[in-house]
């Protein structure tokens, strides 16, 4: 499996997973776990976009997506 580094990579992986479930090469339990993990990635991305929007509204420096500090 190739690394997932972009939103496009994630979409491709998820579509491949859907196809795997459909053709019987991925079991439902594993598909559920993939779905949960993808949801967490989506929530993380959504949170980062919200922070970036707030930074823009406050005319502060906006971090590049994927580089937002979480421990400051």
N, CA, C and O atoms as a MOPAC input file, in Angstrom:
PM7 MOZYME 1SCF
protein

 N      0.83600 1    -1.18200 1     0.00000 1
 C      0.00000 1     0.00000 1     0.00000 1
 C      0.87900 1     1.24400 1     0.00000 1
 O      1.86500 1     1.31400 1     0.73400 1
 N      0.52700 1     2.20800 1    -0.81000 1
 C      1.26300 1     3.46000 1    -0.88000 1
 C      0.92600 1     4.32900 1     0.33300 1
 O     -0.13300 1     4.18500 1     0.94300 1
 N      1.84000 1     5.22200 1     0.66500 1
 C      1.61400 1     6.14400 1     1.78000 1
 C      0.46200 1     7.08500 1     1.46800 1
 O      0.22400 1     7.43700 1     0.31200 1
 N     -0.24500 1     7.48600 1     2.50700 1
 C     -1.32600 1     8.46000 1     2.35900 1
 C     -0.78400 1     9.78900 1     2.85700 1
 O     -0.63000 1     9.99800 1     4.06100 1
 N     -0.49200 1    10.69400 1     1.90900 1
 C      0.09800 1    11.98400 1     2.24800 1
 C     -0.79300 1    13.16700 1     1.91300 1
 O     -0.54700 1    14.27500 1     2.38900 1
 N     -1.80300 1    12.95800 1     1.11700 1
 C     -2.67200 1    14.05800 1     0.70000 1
 C     -4.13400 1    13.65700 1     0.84600 1
 O     -4.45600 1    12.48000 1     1.00800 1
 N     -5.00900 1    14.64900 1     0.78500 1
 C     -6.44800 1    14.35900 1     0.83400 1
 C     -6.83800 1    13.46900 1    -0.33900 1
 O     -7.69300 1    12.59400 1    -0.19900 1
 N     -6.22400 1    13.68400 1    -1.48000 1
 C     -6.49600 1    12.84800 1    -2.64400 1
 C     -6.07800 1    11.40000 1    -2.41600 1
 O     -6.78000 1    10.47000 1    -2.81400 1
 N     -4.92600 1    11.21900 1    -1.77100 1
 C     -4.47600 1     9.86300 1    -1.42800 1
 C     -5.48100 1     9.18600 1    -0.50600 1
 O     -5.79200 1     8.00500 1    -0.66000 1
 N     -5.98200 1     9.96000 1     0.45800 1
 C     -6.96200 1     9.40300 1     1.39300 1
 C     -8.23800 1     9.00700 1     0.67600 1
 O     -8.78000 1     7.93000 1     0.92700 1
 N     -8.72900 1     9.86800 1    -0.21900 1
 C     -9.94000 1     9.53100 1    -0.97900 1
 C     -9.73100 1     8.27700 1    -1.81200 1
 O    -10.60800 1     7.41500 1    -1.87500 1
 N     -8.57900 1     8.17500 1    -2.44800 1
 C     -8.28700 1     6.98900 1    -3.27300 1
 C     -8.27100 1     5.73000 1    -2.40200 1
 O     -8.82900 1     4.70100 1    -2.78300 1
 N     -7.62700 1     5.81500 1    -1.23000 1
 C     -7.58500 1     4.67700 1    -0.31700 1
 C     -8.99100 1     4.27800 1     0.11500 1
 O     -9.33000 1     3.09400 1     0.13200 1
 N     -9.81000 1     5.27300 1     0.46600 1
 C    -11.17100 1     4.97300 1     0.91400 1
 C    -11.99600 1     4.36200 1    -0.21300 1
 O    -12.76400 1     3.42900 1     0.01900 1
 N    -11.84600 1     4.87600 1    -1.42400 1
 C    -12.56900 1     4.29500 1    -2.56200 1
 C    -12.10400 1     2.86600 1    -2.83200 1
 O    -12.91900 1     1.99400 1    -3.13400 1
 N    -10.81500 1     2.62500 1    -2.72600 1
 C    -10.30200 1     1.26100 1    -2.88500 1
 C    -10.85200 1     0.34300 1    -1.80100 1
 O    -11.15900 1    -0.82100 1    -2.05800 1
 N    -10.97400 1     0.88200 1    -0.57700 1
 C    -11.53500 1     0.09100 1     0.51900 1
 C    -13.00000 1    -0.25000 1     0.25200 1
 O    -13.43900 1    -1.37100 1     0.50500 1
 N    -13.74700 1     0.72000 1    -0.25800 1
 C    -15.15700 1     0.47300 1    -0.61300 1
 C    -15.23500 1    -0.63600 1    -1.65000 1
 O    -16.05400 1    -1.54800 1    -1.53600 1
 N    -14.38100 1    -0.55300 1    -2.65900 1
 C    -14.37100 1    -1.58900 1    -3.69600 1
 C    -13.98800 1    -2.94800 1    -3.11700 1
 O    -14.52700 1    -3.97500 1    -3.53000 1
 N    -13.05800 1    -2.95500 1    -2.16100 1
 C    -12.64300 1    -4.21300 1    -1.53100 1
 C    -13.78200 1    -4.84500 1    -0.75500 1
 O    -13.95500 1    -6.06400 1    -0.78000 1
 N    -14.56000 1    -4.02100 1    -0.06500 1
 C    -15.72600 1    -4.55200 1     0.64800 1
 C    -16.72500 1    -5.09900 1    -0.36300 1
 O    -17.27400 1    -6.18600 1    -0.18500 1
 N    -16.95200 1    -4.33900 1    -1.41500 1
 C    -17.93800 1    -4.74300 1    -2.42100 1
 C    -17.57200 1    -6.06300 1    -3.09600 1
 O    -18.44900 1    -6.87500 1    -3.39100 1
 N    -16.26000 1    -6.28100 1    -3.34300 1
 C    -15.88400 1    -7.51800 1    -4.02300 1
 C    -15.47200 1    -8.62900 1    -3.05400 1
 O    -15.01900 1    -9.69300 1    -3.47500 1
 N    -15.63500 1    -8.36900 1    -1.74500 1
 C    -15.41600 1    -9.41800 1    -0.75200 1
 C    -13.99200 1    -9.63400 1    -0.30600 1
 O    -13.71900 1   -10.62500 1     0.37100 1
 N    -13.06300 1    -8.75000 1    -0.65500 1
 C    -11.66800 1    -8.93400 1    -0.23900 1
 C    -11.33000 1    -8.20000 1     1.05400 1
 O    -10.21900 1    -8.34500 1     1.56400 1
 N    -12.26000 1    -7.41800 1     1.59400 1
 C    -12.07700 1    -6.79500 1     2.91000 1
 C    -13.30900 1    -7.11800 1     3.74500 1
 O    -14.44400 1    -6.93800 1     3.30300 1
 N    -13.06300 1    -7.59700 1     4.95600 1
 C    -14.21600 1    -7.93400 1     5.78800 1
 C    -14.83700 1    -6.67700 1     6.39600 1
 O    -14.20900 1    -5.61900 1     6.45800 1
 N    -16.05800 1    -6.81800 1     6.83200 1
 C    -16.83900 1    -5.69500 1     7.33800 1
 C    -16.20100 1    -5.08600 1     8.59300 1
 O    -16.21200 1    -3.86600 1     8.75900 1
 N    -15.65100 1    -5.91600 1     9.46700 1
 C    -15.03000 1    -5.40200 1    10.69200 1
 C    -13.85700 1    -4.47500 1    10.35200 1
 O    -13.71700 1    -3.40000 1    10.93600 1
 N    -13.03400 1    -4.89500 1     9.42200 1
 C    -11.90800 1    -4.05200 1     9.01800 1
 C    -12.41800 1    -2.77700 1     8.35600 1
 O    -11.86400 1    -1.70000 1     8.57800 1
 N    -13.44900 1    -2.88600 1     7.56000 1
 C    -14.02800 1    -1.70600 1     6.90300 1
 C    -14.54300 1    -0.71100 1     7.94400 1
 O    -14.38900 1     0.49700 1     7.76900 1
 N    -15.14400 1    -1.19900 1     9.01100 1
 C    -15.61700 1    -0.31700 1    10.08500 1
 C    -14.46000 1     0.42800 1    10.73000 1
 O    -14.57200 1     1.61900 1    11.02000 1
 N    -13.35800 1    -0.25900 1    10.95300 1
 C    -12.18200 1     0.38400 1    11.55100 1
 C    -11.60600 1     1.43200 1    10.60900 1
 O    -11.21800 1     2.51600 1    11.04700 1
 N    -11.54800 1     1.12000 1     9.33000 1
 C    -11.07800 1     2.09900 1     8.33700 1
 C    -11.97800 1     3.33600 1     8.37500 1
 O    -11.49200 1     4.46600 1     8.32100 1
 N    -13.28600 1     3.11600 1     8.46800 1
 C    -14.24000 1     4.21800 1     8.51400 1
 C    -14.01000 1     5.08900 1     9.74300 1
 O    -14.02800 1     6.31600 1     9.64200 1
 N    -13.79800 1     4.47700 1    10.88900 1
 C    -13.53900 1     5.22700 1    12.12000 1
 C    -12.26900 1     6.05800 1    11.99700 1
 O    -12.24900 1     7.23000 1    12.37000 1
 N    -11.22000 1     5.45200 1    11.47800 1
 C     -9.95300 1     6.16700 1    11.32900 1
 C    -10.07000 1     7.31700 1    10.32600 1
 O     -9.53600 1     8.40200 1    10.55300 1
 N    -10.75900 1     7.07600 1     9.23900 1
 C    -10.96800 1     8.13800 1     8.24800 1
 C    -11.76400 1     9.27800 1     8.85900 1
 O    -11.50000 1    10.44200 1     8.55800 1
 N    -12.72500 1     8.96800 1     9.70500 1
 C    -13.49500 1     9.99800 1    10.38800 1
 C    -12.61700 1    10.85500 1    11.28800 1
 O    -12.80500 1    12.06800 1    11.37500 1
 N    -11.66000 1    10.22300 1    11.95400 1
 C    -10.74400 1    10.97300 1    12.81100 1
 C     -9.85500 1    11.89800 1    11.98400 1
 O     -9.60100 1    13.03500 1    12.38300 1
 N     -9.38800 1    11.42400 1    10.85300 1
 C     -8.58900 1    12.27200 1     9.95800 1
 C     -9.42800 1    13.45500 1     9.49300 1
 O     -8.95200 1    14.59000 1     9.47100 1
 N    -10.67100 1    13.18700 1     9.12500 1
 C    -11.56700 1    14.24300 1     8.66600 1
 C    -11.81400 1    15.28100 1     9.76400 1
 O    -11.78500 1    16.48200 1     9.49600 1
 N    -12.05300 1    14.83000 1    10.98700 1
 C    -12.26800 1    15.75400 1    12.10800 1
 C    -11.03000 1    16.61100 1    12.35900 1
 O    -11.14100 1    17.80800 1    12.62500 1
 N     -9.85900 1    15.99800 1    12.27200 1
 C     -8.61100 1    16.72700 1    12.45900 1
 C     -8.45400 1    17.80800 1    11.39200 1
 O     -8.09300 1    18.94500 1    11.69700 1
 N     -8.72600 1    17.45000 1    10.15800 1
 C     -8.62200 1    18.40500 1     9.05600 1
 C     -9.62800 1    19.53800 1     9.24400 1
 O     -9.28400 1    20.70600 1     9.06600 1
 N    -10.85300 1    19.20500 1     9.59700 1
 C    -11.89600 1    20.20500 1     9.80500 1
 C    -11.49000 1    21.18000 1    10.91100 1
 O    -11.66900 1    22.38900 1    10.76500 1
 N    -10.95200 1    20.66900 1    12.00400 1
 C    -10.50300 1    21.52200 1    13.10100 1
 C     -9.40100 1    22.46200 1    12.65600 1
 O     -9.39000 1    23.63800 1    13.01900 1
 N     -8.48200 1    21.94300 1    11.87400 1
 C     -7.37200 1    22.76400 1    11.40000 1
 C     -7.86000 1    23.87600 1    10.46800 1
 O     -7.34600 1    24.99400 1    10.51400 1
 N     -8.83600 1    23.57600 1     9.63600 1
 C     -9.41300 1    24.58900 1     8.75200 1
 C    -10.11900 1    25.66300 1     9.58000 1
 O    -10.01500 1    26.85100 1     9.27500 1
 N    -10.83700 1    25.24900 1    10.62500 1
 C    -11.51400 1    26.21800 1    11.48500 1
 C    -10.50900 1    27.14900 1    12.16900 1
 O    -10.74500 1    28.35400 1    12.25900 1
 N     -9.39900 1    26.60500 1    12.64700 1
 C     -8.36100 1    27.41500 1    13.27500 1
 C     -7.76600 1    28.38700 1    12.25700 1
 O     -7.56200 1    29.56200 1    12.56200 1
 N     -7.49300 1    27.90000 1    11.05800 1
 C     -6.93000 1    28.76500 1    10.01800 1
 C     -7.88600 1    29.90400 1     9.68800 1
 O     -7.45600 1    31.04200 1     9.49900 1
 N     -9.16100 1    29.60900 1     9.62000 1
 C    -10.15800 1    30.64800 1     9.32700 1
 C    -10.18500 1    31.69900 1    10.43900 1
 O    -10.26100 1    32.89600 1    10.16400 1
 N    -10.12300 1    31.25400 1    11.68300 1
 C    -10.08900 1    32.17200 1    12.81200 1
 C     -8.82600 1    33.03000 1    12.77300 1
 O     -8.88600 1    34.23300 1    13.02500 1
 N     -7.69400 1    32.42300 1    12.46000 1
 C     -6.45000 1    33.18100 1    12.35200 1
 C     -6.55600 1    34.24800 1    11.26300 1
 O     -6.09300 1    35.37400 1    11.44300 1
 N     -7.16600 1    33.89000 1    10.13600 1
 C     -7.34200 1    34.86100 1     9.05300 1
 C     -8.24700 1    35.99900 1     9.51400 1
 O     -7.94500 1    37.16800 1     9.27500 1
 N     -9.34300 1    35.66700 1    10.16700 1
 C    -10.27000 1    36.68600 1    10.65100 1
 C     -9.61400 1    37.62900 1    11.65600 1
 O     -9.95400 1    38.81000 1    11.72600 1
 N     -8.67700 1    37.09900 1    12.42800 1
 C     -7.97100 1    37.89900 1    13.42800 1
 C     -6.70900 1    38.55200 1    12.85300 1
 O     -5.95400 1    39.20900 1    13.57000 1
 N     -6.49800 1    38.36000 1    11.55300 1
 C     -5.33200 1    38.89900 1    10.84800 1
 C     -4.02700 1    38.44300 1    11.49200 1
 O     -3.08300 1    39.22000 1    11.64300 1
 N     -3.99700 1    37.17900 1    11.86300 1
 C     -2.78800 1    36.56800 1    12.40900 1
 C     -2.17200 1    35.65300 1    11.36200 1
 O     -2.78300 1    35.35200 1    10.33700 1
 N     -0.93800 1    35.21400 1    11.64400 1
 C     -0.25700 1    34.28300 1    10.74600 1
 C     -1.05500 1    32.98700 1    10.65500 1
 O     -1.46500 1    32.42100 1    11.66800 1
 N     -1.26400 1    32.53400 1     9.44600 1
 C     -1.98400 1    31.28500 1     9.20800 1
 C     -0.96600 1    30.20800 1     8.87300 1
 O     -0.17500 1    30.35000 1     7.94000 1
 N     -0.99700 1    29.13600 1     9.64000 1
 C     -0.06700 1    28.03000 1     9.39200 1
 C     -0.51000 1    27.24400 1     8.16900 1
 O     -1.70100 1    27.12400 1     7.88400 1
 N      0.45900 1    26.71700 1     7.46000 1
 C      0.17500 1    25.81600 1     6.34600 1
 C     -0.57900 1    24.60500 1     6.89500 1
 O     -0.23800 1    24.08100 1     7.95600 1
 N     -1.60500 1    24.16500 1     6.16300 1
 C     -2.35900 1    22.99800 1     6.62800 1
 C     -1.41400 1    21.81700 1     6.83500 1
 O     -0.56800 1    21.52100 1     5.99100 1
 N     -1.57500 1    21.16400 1     7.95600 1
 C     -0.71700 1    20.03900 1     8.29600 1
 C      0.44000 1    20.42400 1     9.20000 1
 O      1.18700 1    19.55700 1     9.65400 1
 N      0.60000 1    21.73800 1     9.47100 1
 C      1.71700 1    22.16300 1    10.30300 1
 C      1.28600 1    22.91600 1    11.55000 1
 O      2.11500 1    23.53200 1    12.21900 1
 N      0.00900 1    22.87200 1    11.86700 1
 C     -0.49900 1    23.57400 1    13.03900 1
 C      0.07600 1    22.96100 1    14.31200 1
 O     -0.07000 1    21.75900 1    14.53500 1
 N      0.73500 1    23.77600 1    15.15900 1
 C      1.26300 1    23.24900 1    16.42000 1
 C      0.11300 1    22.82300 1    17.33700 1
 O     -0.91200 1    23.50200 1    17.40900 1
 N      0.28300 1    21.72100 1    18.02300 1
 C     -0.75700 1    21.24500 1    18.92700 1
 C     -0.31100 1    21.29100 1    20.39000 1
 O     -1.09000 1    20.95600 1    21.28300 1
 N      0.89800 1    21.68900 1    20.63600 1
 C      1.39500 1    21.65300 1    22.01100 1
 C      1.85500 1    23.02600 1    22.50300 1
 O      2.66300 1    23.11400 1    23.42700 1
 N      1.34800 1    24.08800 1    21.89500 1
 C      1.75800 1    25.43200 1    22.35300 1
 C      0.70700 1    26.02200 1    23.24900 1
 O      0.86700 1    27.14200 1    23.73300 1

